[in-house]
Amino acid sequence: MSAQLSHLGDPALHFFLTRSVARACDVNLSDAMAQGRLSANEYADMVTRCRKCPYVGQCQQWLAKNGAHAEHAPEGCAHRALLDNLH
């Protein structure tokens, strides 16, 4: 039996990236949780998925250009569909 390990990025960085991309798409994750549209587990899963993402540099560049009022999360973002639904 062989196990495949994947690298997880820094939790603080990916928490920040997840919140920042959501904010750029006019989605407040805290409000979504308070309204029952996003559970704490779903939020934690978002950060974990982000920690697995190989596009951190591209995401940071996208945030630098699209820090506010973006229509969608960047192409390839694991959260794009969920953020569209929360918007």
C-alpha positions in Angstrom: 0.0 0.0 0.0 1.3 3.5 -0.8 0.0 6.7 0.5 0.1 9.9 -1.5 0.8 13.0 0.6 0.1 16.5 -0.7 1.7 19.6 0.6 -0.6 22.0 2.4 0.3 25.7 2.4 0.4 28.0 5.4 -3.0 28.1 7.1 -2.8 31.9 7.9 -1.9 32.8 4.3 -4.7 30.7 2.8 -7.2 32.0 5.3 -6.3 35.5 4.2 -6.4 34.5 0.5 -9.8 32.8 0.9 -11.3 35.9 2.6 -9.6 38.3 0.2 -10.9 36.6 -2.9 -14.4 36.4 -1.4 -14.2 40.1 -0.5 -13.0 41.0 -4.0 -16.2 39.2 -5.3 -18.4 41.2 -2.8 -19.0 38.1 -0.7 -18.7 38.5 3.1 -18.0 35.0 4.4 -18.9 36.0 8.0 -22.2 37.3 6.9 -22.9 34.2 4.9 -22.2 32.1 8.0 -24.5 34.3 10.1 -27.2 34.0 7.6 -26.9 30.2 7.5 -25.7 30.2 3.8 -22.3 28.8 4.8 -21.5 26.5 7.6 -18.3 26.6 9.7 -17.3 23.2 8.2 -17.8 24.6 4.7 -15.7 27.6 5.6 -12.9 25.4 7.0 -13.1 23.2 3.9 -12.6 26.3 1.7 -9.4 27.2 3.5 -8.2 23.6 3.3 -8.9 23.5 -0.5 -7.0 26.8 -0.8 -4.1 25.3 1.1 -3.8 22.6 -1.6 -3.9 25.1 -4.5 -0.9 25.3 -6.8 -1.8 28.8 -8.0 -1.0 30.9 -5.0 1.3 33.3 -7.0 -1.4 33.8 -9.6 -4.0 34.3 -7.0 -2.0 37.0 -5.3 -1.4 38.8 -8.6 -5.1 38.6 -9.4 -5.9 40.1 -6.0 -3.4 42.9 -6.7 -5.3 43.8 -9.9 -8.9 42.8 -8.8 -8.9 43.7 -5.1 -12.5 45.0 -5.3 -15.7 44.4 -7.3 -14.6 41.5 -9.4 -17.4 39.6 -11.1 -15.9 36.2 -10.4 -13.0 34.6 -8.6 -10.0 33.9 -10.7 -10.1 31.2 -13.4 -9.1 27.9 -11.8 -10.1 29.0 -8.3 -11.5 26.1 -6.3 -14.0 28.5 -4.8 -15.3 30.1 -7.9 -18.7 28.3 -8.1 -19.3 28.6 -4.4 -18.5 32.3 -4.3 -20.8 32.8 -7.3 -23.6 31.1 -5.4 -23.0 33.2 -2.3 -22.9 36.4 -4.2 
